[in-house]
């Protein structure tokens, strides 16, 4: 039975009461894990398999580290670049404003979406952050992120504004994919409470399932 959405005031947040009991509450940093080998392949291209995500706030940036099941080279060399995870954020911590992804099973109220991805640099000088450049030799891999804004005042899945598209992040070493998103782009302030949820992009269930929601107080 679908719970009745009764609003609850929690700190400075307005949350649905049926979700508040299931939330993870964290201060400054949160770590979540995801099972290995739970992704779908696309032809010969292996699904990008996240096993852990760490979201750390430092007073200026939201630093996101996605840990893969295998080294990034396994997923990228001879294969396709692309997104690994989505992080959706209710920046004003109000479930009555903002939107939500099309497949999201919970209440809406999300203002922003961060897509964390992996890019490939090639020997011919080309770069791919989605897909690949044929059989050109890959020489380096780096992280990237998109920052999008959900339509305000509605609970729709439409993205109305892109703040940042395919920003070059950090060279990828081993299995860690790291990006830093400035507070200024997200209009966050130190001490602010935000609500967020994480989804692995290549989830094999096709249900677009999210990890448990987090109520995070940023540093």
Backbone bond lengths (Angstrom), bond angles and torsions (degrees), N, CA, C in turn:
res aa  C-N    CA-C-N  psi(-1)  N-CA   C-N-CA  omega(-1)  CA-C   N-CA-C  phi
1 X - - - 1.459 - - 1.522 108.93 -
2 X 1.291 115.66 134.97 1.457 119.58 -179.77 1.525 109.65 -74.65
3 X 1.314 115.34 127.61 1.466 119.61 -178.01 1.519 110.58 -68.75
4 X 1.308 114.53 147.28 1.453 120.09 175.62 1.521 108.69 -73.19
5 X 1.311 116.27 131.23 1.470 120.36 -176.31 1.519 109.92 -79.75
6 X 1.326 115.34 91.42 1.459 121.37 175.72 1.516 107.39 -97.88
7 X 1.295 116.87 127.15 1.457 119.86 -176.17 1.523 111.25 -76.72
8 X 1.317 114.24 142.27 1.452 121.83 -179.97 1.522 109.10 -126.93
9 X 1.310 116.51 132.46 1.463 119.96 175.35 1.520 107.99 -90.06
10 X 1.335 116.34 117.68 1.454 121.73 -178.98 1.518 107.45 -126.92
11 X 1.332 116.59 105.27 1.449 119.04 -172.11 1.512 108.24 64.10
12 X 1.327 116.94 -122.31 1.451 122.46 177.17 1.526 111.56 -102.46
13 X 1.339 117.49 15.96 1.458 121.75 -174.82 1.517 111.49 -107.66
14 X 1.323 115.03 144.72 1.461 121.63 171.63 1.521 106.93 -109.30
15 X 1.351 115.30 109.21 1.458 120.74 -173.27 1.522 110.42 -123.55
16 X 1.347 117.78 152.00 1.463 120.14 171.74 1.522 109.32 -66.09
17 X 1.325 118.58 133.23 1.462 121.77 -177.01 1.518 111.98 -62.41
18 X 1.341 118.18 -30.45 1.456 120.10 -177.73 1.525 112.49 -72.99
19 X 1.342 117.98 -13.52 1.457 120.92 177.99 1.520 112.50 -101.47
20 X 1.325 117.41 -26.00 1.457 120.23 -171.45 1.519 112.43 -60.54
21 X 1.339 118.35 -34.80 1.453 121.23 -179.33 1.511 113.38 -71.77
22 X 1.323 118.14 -21.28 1.459 122.45 -177.85 1.523 112.63 -95.28
23 X 1.290 117.44 -6.29 1.449 120.76 -175.20 1.525 112.80 -75.69
24 X 1.336 114.04 150.24 1.463 121.36 168.01 1.526 106.74 -90.32
25 X 1.307 117.44 129.89 1.461 121.81 176.64 1.519 108.47 -104.28
26 X 1.330 116.65 128.48 1.460 120.52 -175.85 1.527 109.92 -141.15
27 X 1.318 115.15 154.91 1.465 122.28 177.24 1.526 109.28 -119.62
28 X 1.297 115.72 119.26 1.471 125.17 175.15 1.527 113.93 74.66
29 X 1.336 117.31 -44.13 1.464 121.23 -174.17 1.520 110.64 -139.08
30 X 1.334 115.93 144.05 1.465 119.83 173.74 1.524 108.68 -140.46
31 X 1.329 115.75 140.74 1.463 122.58 176.73 1.520 109.00 -122.40
32 X 1.336 116.49 132.24 1.457 121.53 176.36 1.524 109.38 -131.11
33 X 1.326 116.09 149.22 1.455 121.18 -179.80 1.524 110.43 -115.43
34 X 1.333 114.63 159.54 1.462 121.97 -179.72 1.527 107.34 -141.93
35 X 1.333 118.69 142.38 1.463 119.88 -177.63 1.527 112.93 -60.20
36 X 1.321 115.93 146.93 1.469 120.99 174.30 1.527 109.45 -77.45
37 X 1.323 115.05 157.77 1.462 123.13 174.75 1.528 112.30 57.79
38 X 1.341 115.67 40.53 1.467 119.98 178.33 1.531 110.93 -117.47
39 X 1.345 116.23 25.57 1.459 120.56 -177.44 1.525 109.83 -112.68
40 X 1.315 114.65 163.15 1.465 120.74 178.97 1.530 109.80 -103.23
41 X 1.320 115.94 141.84 1.457 121.31 174.29 1.519 109.36 -84.58
42 X 1.330 115.16 160.15 1.460 121.41 174.34 1.525 107.27 -124.47
43 X 1.323 115.87 94.81 1.450 120.16 -173.63 1.517 109.81 64.42
44 X 1.339 116.94 -124.62 1.456 121.17 177.82 1.519 112.29 -87.27
45 X 1.323 116.95 0.04 1.456 121.06 -176.04 1.527 109.70 -91.64
46 X 1.351 118.42 120.31 1.460 119.73 -178.17 1.523 111.70 -73.60
47 X 1.330 115.92 142.79 1.451 119.89 174.68 1.516 110.87 -64.96
48 X 1.318 116.32 144.85 1.475 121.38 -177.46 1.525 108.40 -83.62
49 X 1.320 116.18 111.03 1.456 122.84 -164.60 1.532 111.87 -103.03
50 X 1.333 116.65 104.66 1.467 122.19 175.71 1.519 109.79 -82.78
51 X 1.337 116.94 135.77 1.458 120.79 174.19 1.525 112.28 -115.59
52 X 1.339 116.74 -16.30 1.467 120.18 177.82 1.516 109.67 -157.55
53 X 1.325 115.68 147.27 1.461 121.22 172.34 1.525 108.69 -133.67
54 X 1.324 115.18 135.14 1.464 122.05 176.27 1.518 107.67 -118.97
55 X 1.327 116.71 123.05 1.461 122.06 176.05 1.520 107.42 -113.40
56 X 1.327 115.37 114.00 1.460 121.67 -176.48 1.526 109.17 -122.07
57 X 1.319 116.60 135.15 1.465 121.06 178.33 1.522 108.81 -111.33
58 X 1.347 116.47 136.91 1.467 119.24 -173.88 1.529 113.88 -119.44
59 X 1.332 116.90 11.91 1.457 120.76 -179.15 1.511 113.09 97.94
60 X 1.330 116.86 -16.94 1.460 122.44 -179.78 1.520 112.41 -130.44
61 X 1.342 115.97 -36.31 1.461 122.10 -176.92 1.520 111.48 -130.92
62 X 1.324 115.22 154.82 1.455 121.99 164.71 1.527 106.33 -97.64
63 X 1.317 115.95 113.33 1.461 122.03 -177.20 1.523 108.98 -99.22
64 X 1.312 116.22 119.96 1.460 121.83 -175.84 1.520 108.73 -113.88
65 X 1.325 116.61 124.48 1.463 122.51 175.17 1.518 108.73 -117.39
66 X 1.322 115.84 117.46 1.459 122.12 175.69 1.524 107.44 -101.67
67 X 1.329 116.75 123.21 1.462 121.37 178.70 1.523 108.01 -101.16
68 X 1.332 115.79 123.96 1.457 122.18 -178.77 1.528 110.80 -90.00
69 X 1.319 115.69 160.20 1.461 120.24 178.27 1.524 111.47 -67.99
70 X 1.337 116.59 -32.91 1.463 122.30 177.96 1.528 108.04 -129.46
71 X 1.310 116.63 170.03 1.456 119.82 178.23 1.527 110.46 -61.54
72 X 1.331 115.84 149.01 1.461 120.89 -176.47 1.529 112.14 -55.98
73 X 1.325 116.65 -34.07 1.470 120.56 -179.00 1.520 111.51 -56.94
74 X 1.324 117.00 -34.73 1.471 121.00 179.25 1.527 111.07 -60.32
75 X 1.314 116.62 -39.54 1.462 121.00 -176.56 1.530 113.00 -84.01
76 X 1.346 117.10 -21.80 1.462 120.53 -169.95 1.518 115.00 -110.99
77 X 1.319 118.64 -38.41 1.463 120.85 -173.62 1.532 109.80 -68.90
78 X 1.335 115.93 113.48 1.458 120.71 -176.08 1.513 113.52 81.13
79 X 1.333 116.19 4.39 1.463 121.14 -178.50 1.536 109.57 -125.51
80 X 1.335 116.54 -157.40 1.456 120.72 -173.33 1.520 112.83 -108.73
81 X 1.334 115.02 143.00 1.460 121.28 170.95 1.529 108.87 -73.82
82 X 1.342 116.34 165.96 1.461 118.90 176.88 1.510 112.76 160.81
83 X 1.335 114.84 -178.94 1.460 121.12 -177.00 1.522 111.10 -78.30
84 X 1.343 114.68 149.91 1.459 121.76 -179.61 1.528 110.75 -108.19
85 X 1.337 116.57 -48.43 1.464 120.52 -179.12 1.525 110.86 -139.69
86 X 1.325 115.20 157.71 1.454 123.70 167.27 1.519 108.36 -110.12
87 X 1.328 116.50 137.90 1.463 122.09 170.65 1.524 106.33 -120.02
88 X 1.337 117.20 113.67 1.463 120.46 178.56 1.518 108.93 -100.48
89 X 1.334 116.21 139.54 1.468 121.76 -169.25 1.521 110.71 -129.76
90 X 1.318 115.27 128.67 1.462 122.71 169.08 1.522 105.91 -95.06
91 X 1.331 116.07 89.09 1.463 120.98 -169.94 1.521 113.06 -69.66
92 X 1.336 118.08 -32.57 1.464 119.82 179.09 1.523 111.92 -93.53
93 X 1.339 115.99 3.04 1.466 122.37 176.57 1.527 111.16 54.14
94 X 1.323 115.32 44.86 1.462 121.67 -179.49 1.520 108.15 -135.10
95 X 1.330 116.85 109.83 1.456 121.60 -176.05 1.525 112.80 -70.35
96 X 1.324 117.62 -4.59 1.461 121.10 -179.63 1.528 112.48 -95.74
97 X 1.326 117.66 -2.26 1.463 120.18 178.01 1.517 108.98 -121.61
98 X 1.331 116.95 160.46 1.448 120.76 176.64 1.517 112.69 87.55
99 X 1.317 117.11 -161.07 1.456 122.57 -176.38 1.507 111.19 -135.06
100 X 1.345 116.46 -159.13 1.457 120.35 176.73 1.523 109.47 -160.97
101 X 1.341 116.54 157.51 1.458 119.90 177.48 1.529 111.08 -62.84
102 X 1.309 115.45 154.94 1.465 120.71 -176.16 1.522 112.21 -57.80
103 X 1.340 117.54 -40.37 1.462 120.92 -175.05 1.528 112.94 -93.83
104 X 1.322 118.32 4.01 1.456 119.03 -175.14 1.518 110.85 -69.45
105 X 1.349 116.10 130.16 1.460 120.45 -174.32 1.527 113.35 -86.04
106 X 1.331 117.25 -19.54 1.457 120.17 -178.05 1.511 112.35 -89.83
107 X 1.340 115.15 -168.15 1.455 120.22 176.98 1.524 109.90 -72.50
108 X 1.318 115.61 163.73 1.454 120.79 -178.81 1.509 111.84 -85.77
109 X 1.333 115.16 -139.89 1.454 120.40 179.68 1.509 114.11 93.14
110 X 1.331 117.79 12.13 1.465 119.76 -179.30 1.525 110.35 -89.53
111 X 1.315 115.67 137.57 1.463 122.13 -175.89 1.526 113.08 -101.11
112 X 1.341 117.12 -32.49 1.459 121.56 -171.57 1.515 110.98 -134.82
113 X 1.334 115.18 155.02 1.464 121.29 171.87 1.528 108.77 -133.36
114 X 1.328 115.65 125.78 1.459 121.46 172.95 1.521 107.71 -104.30
115 X 1.316 116.91 123.13 1.457 122.13 174.11 1.530 107.67 -103.78
116 X 1.323 116.46 117.09 1.460 121.62 179.92 1.523 108.21 -97.68
117 X 1.335 116.08 125.03 1.454 119.10 -175.42 1.516 113.39 -133.76
118 X 1.341 114.32 177.89 1.461 122.16 178.54 1.524 109.15 -125.24
119 X 1.330 115.74 136.77 1.464 122.33 -179.04 1.524 110.48 -117.36
120 X 1.331 114.76 161.02 1.464 122.11 -179.98 1.525 109.06 -122.10
121 X 1.326 116.20 132.16 1.464 121.90 170.49 1.527 108.65 -103.24
122 X 1.340 115.06 139.21 1.460 119.98 -173.99 1.528 111.60 -114.44
123 X 1.333 114.82 161.15 1.459 121.38 -178.12 1.525 112.86 -63.57
124 X 1.318 117.64 -24.47 1.473 120.84 -179.78 1.525 112.85 -86.26
125 X 1.345 117.56 6.41 1.457 121.99 -179.92 1.501 114.70 91.37
126 X 1.310 116.85 -4.18 1.462 120.72 -179.98 1.521 112.31 -80.71
127 X 1.319 115.01 161.69 1.459 122.54 178.96 1.524 109.24 -137.80
128 X 1.316 116.61 141.16 1.464 121.59 174.59 1.522 109.18 -130.22
129 X 1.334 116.11 127.52 1.463 121.25 173.20 1.531 110.59 -109.57
130 X 1.311 116.29 -1.88 1.461 123.87 171.67 1.519 106.08 -151.78
131 X 1.319 117.03 135.86 1.452 119.47 -177.49 1.524 111.87 73.31
132 X 1.334 116.78 -152.20 1.457 121.31 -176.40 1.520 109.76 -153.94
133 X 1.344 116.23 164.70 1.459 121.89 177.49 1.526 109.63 -103.74
134 X 1.303 115.34 65.63 1.455 120.85 176.12 1.516 112.40 58.19
135 X 1.337 115.59 -135.66 1.463 121.26 -177.17 1.523 112.32 -99.94
136 X 1.335 116.73 17.30 1.462 120.64 178.05 1.531 110.27 -61.63
137 X 1.322 116.69 141.91 1.458 120.56 -176.61 1.516 111.92 -69.13
138 X 1.341 116.69 129.15 1.463 122.37 175.47 1.523 109.50 -81.82
139 X 1.338 116.57 136.05 1.469 119.92 -179.47 1.530 112.94 -119.52
140 X 1.342 117.11 -14.18 1.460 118.96 -178.34 1.526 109.12 -162.84
141 X 1.331 114.87 157.33 1.463 121.68 177.31 1.527 108.55 -130.28
142 X 1.332 116.94 140.30 1.462 119.54 178.17 1.522 110.65 -143.42
143 X 1.323 114.80 160.11 1.461 120.77 -178.80 1.526 110.91 -85.02
144 X 1.317 114.89 164.49 1.458 120.97 177.58 1.525 108.37 -154.27
145 X 1.335 116.22 164.60 1.466 118.78 171.03 1.521 110.01 -149.06
146 X 1.324 114.42 151.33 1.460 122.57 168.11 1.522 107.03 -110.13
147 X 1.312 116.98 144.93 1.464 121.51 173.17 1.517 107.84 -124.77
148 X 1.329 116.05 115.43 1.462 122.65 -177.80 1.519 110.41 -117.38
149 X 1.315 115.51 158.58 1.462 121.98 -179.96 1.525 109.75 -116.90
150 X 1.332 116.07 130.87 1.462 120.29 176.58 1.526 111.03 -76.93
151 X 1.319 115.81 152.94 1.453 121.66 175.93 1.524 109.58 -57.42
152 X 1.315 116.19 128.54 1.463 120.57 -177.13 1.534 111.33 -84.10
153 X 1.334 115.00 150.97 1.454 121.07 176.04 1.504 114.36 78.40
154 X 1.345 117.93 7.00 1.462 121.29 -179.85 1.517 109.33 -137.70
155 X 1.307 116.87 170.36 1.456 121.99 171.05 1.521 108.45 -117.05
156 X 1.328 115.55 59.96 1.455 121.06 177.87 1.516 109.19 -110.67
157 X 1.324 115.71 167.68 1.456 120.22 -179.18 1.516 112.63 -91.97
158 X 1.332 117.82 1.53 1.456 120.84 -174.12 1.523 112.08 -70.80
159 X 1.320 115.04 137.37 1.457 121.70 173.90 1.518 106.99 -97.23
160 X 1.318 116.95 122.71 1.461 120.27 -173.37 1.522 113.82 -101.39
161 X 1.332 116.82 -19.11 1.455 118.65 -174.10 1.522 109.93 -152.32
162 X 1.322 116.28 135.62 1.451 121.78 175.51 1.523 108.52 -108.59
163 X 1.343 116.35 118.25 1.457 120.89 179.96 1.530 111.34 -84.26
164 X 1.303 115.76 -33.90 1.451 119.49 -171.75 1.513 107.80 -148.16
165 X 1.325 117.19 126.82 1.456 119.51 -177.59 1.517 110.46 -123.33
166 X 1.314 114.91 119.47 1.455 122.03 175.17 1.528 113.02 51.17
167 X 1.318 115.12 51.74 1.463 120.41 174.97 1.526 109.29 -68.52
168 X 1.334 116.46 136.93 1.461 118.80 177.17 1.522 109.29 -72.96
169 X 1.310 115.21 123.97 1.455 120.04 179.25 1.513 111.67 -96.12
170 X 1.323 116.24 -118.65 1.461 121.64 -175.73 1.520 110.30 -116.73
171 X 1.344 115.95 150.37 1.459 119.24 171.65 1.522 108.73 -58.08
172 X 1.326 115.72 139.93 1.462 120.68 -177.13 1.520 109.17 -91.88
173 X 1.314 115.22 122.31 1.454 122.49 176.03 1.523 108.16 -112.70
174 X 1.319 116.99 124.48 1.454 119.90 178.94 1.516 112.01 66.97
175 X 1.334 115.43 -130.78 1.462 120.89 -173.24 1.521 113.52 -105.39
176 X 1.341 118.04 4.81 1.467 120.81 -176.06 1.526 111.57 -98.52
177 X 1.328 115.42 127.16 1.467 122.49 176.37 1.526 106.83 -111.19
178 X 1.341 117.96 115.42 1.457 121.74 -171.14 1.526 111.10 -121.58
179 X 1.329 115.76 133.62 1.466 121.51 172.65 1.522 108.61 -136.12
180 X 1.331 116.04 156.11 1.462 122.43 176.03 1.523 108.20 -127.57
181 X 1.328 116.17 123.68 1.466 121.98 -177.85 1.528 107.94 -111.15
182 X 1.330 119.19 119.47 1.470 121.43 -177.10 1.529 112.86 -63.85
183 X 1.330 115.47 140.27 1.462 120.00 172.37 1.526 111.17 -53.07
184 X 1.340 115.84 -38.71 1.470 120.04 -174.36 1.523 111.71 -58.87
185 X 1.334 117.52 -37.83 1.467 120.36 179.21 1.524 111.45 -67.23
186 X 1.338 115.86 -32.06 1.465 120.33 -177.07 1.527 112.64 -96.15
187 X 1.344 116.05 -3.65 1.463 122.30 -177.53 1.532 111.15 59.27
188 X 1.325 115.19 44.38 1.459 121.38 176.74 1.519 110.10 -99.96
189 X 1.338 115.63 153.27 1.457 122.20 177.50 1.523 109.41 -126.87
190 X 1.324 118.30 149.38 1.465 120.85 176.96 1.529 111.43 -54.16
191 X 1.333 116.02 136.83 1.452 121.65 -179.87 1.514 114.71 86.67
192 X 1.322 117.66 -6.01 1.465 121.79 -177.81 1.526 110.38 -72.68
193 X 1.336 116.38 145.34 1.459 122.18 174.42 1.529 108.77 -95.01
194 X 1.329 116.30 134.22 1.453 121.38 176.21 1.532 108.94 -132.33
195 X 1.298 115.42 156.30 1.458 122.47 176.70 1.527 107.09 -112.07
196 X 1.330 117.02 135.85 1.458 118.91 -177.72 1.519 110.84 -146.05
197 X 1.341 114.29 162.08 1.463 121.33 175.53 1.523 108.32 -148.18
198 X 1.331 115.65 150.90 1.465 122.71 -173.82 1.519 109.83 -121.93
199 X 1.337 115.25 140.21 1.466 120.78 176.94 1.520 110.02 -133.56
200 X 1.319 116.49 133.76 1.456 122.72 171.55 1.528 108.47 -76.56
201 X 1.322 117.09 126.86 1.461 120.51 -172.56 1.522 113.54 -67.77
202 X 1.332 118.15 -34.99 1.464 121.12 -175.95 1.522 112.68 -100.33
203 X 1.319 117.07 27.86 1.461 122.58 178.33 1.529 110.46 -50.16
204 X 1.332 116.85 126.48 1.461 121.25 -174.32 1.520 114.05 -71.95
205 X 1.327 118.00 -15.10 1.465 119.55 -176.66 1.523 112.93 -75.99
206 X 1.341 117.00 -16.42 1.461 122.94 -175.14 1.528 112.50 64.27
207 X 1.339 117.27 9.84 1.463 120.42 -178.11 1.521 112.23 -93.85
208 X 1.307 116.56 -0.59 1.459 121.07 -179.95 1.525 110.96 55.21
209 X 1.315 116.72 43.93 1.458 120.72 -175.15 1.528 111.25 -74.76
210 X 1.314 115.61 144.53 1.459 123.10 179.52 1.516 109.51 -107.72
211 X 1.328 115.47 151.81 1.449 120.09 170.02 1.529 108.62 -68.83
212 X 1.336 118.34 164.18 1.470 120.49 -179.70 1.519 112.38 -53.58
213 X 1.311 116.33 142.72 1.461 120.44 179.24 1.535 110.44 -64.26
214 X 1.338 114.10 152.55 1.462 122.03 -178.86 1.522 109.04 -124.65
215 X 1.323 116.38 134.87 1.448 122.41 169.09 1.529 106.16 -102.84
216 X 1.317 116.76 106.23 1.456 122.36 -171.92 1.520 111.26 -112.65
217 X 1.324 116.59 129.09 1.457 121.62 170.12 1.511 107.63 -92.66
218 X 1.337 116.58 116.33 1.455 119.21 -175.66 1.520 110.48 -76.51
219 X 1.322 115.65 152.38 1.460 121.11 -178.62 1.532 109.93 -69.50
